[in-house]
């Protein structure tokens, strides 16, 4: 069998402006100065990628653009890897939600599949969307691999994803085969601001079969 290896570093964005404790989904807020600094520092500790994949939200995209310019690598904006849309709760401070919507919020935390946020995205729709984003990412990686193999021979293609905690932790859970029925996996995986999940994907170039491995998860 002939394999192509993709090494995918998924970098969570740094701390943001606005309330620190909230369901920050599609609300498009900038990084704080410290969050920007921490995210850049985390990226600089990683191997230089062959391409950068970004959520279109500015807390991911702005740093992705800077890194792509500094490293002179392609930047791809992928809408499918945005964070979950929390609807009426999106961007609202948790303390405010607890004051006005405690039972509904606690139900969502306990079982997000059965109790989606009002006006927001269901867990099933979210997982289906980010799985499309993952497939898009793999396609980008394999296209790069075909080009790179002609120039550099057989070595891993490295991708850097600038993304969100909910998306990255869901990808990790999918790759590890964790149960996704209730969303409890989100509380069992810790990924701090500017944290990294490194995933390795070996793809059989004849059959298309994939072998996936979590190599690292943390700060």
Secondary structure as UniProt FT lines:
FT   STRAND          3..12
FT   HELIX           33..44
FT   STRAND          51..54
FT   HELIX           58..71
FT   STRAND          74..77
FT   HELIX           79..81
FT   HELIX           87..89
FT   TURN            90..91
FT   HELIX           94..110
FT   TURN            112..114
FT   TURN            118..119
FT   HELIX           123..152
FT   STRAND          157..163
FT   HELIX           165..176
FT   HELIX           185..188
FT   TURN            193..194
FT   STRAND          196..204
FT   TURN            205..207
FT   STRAND          210..218
//
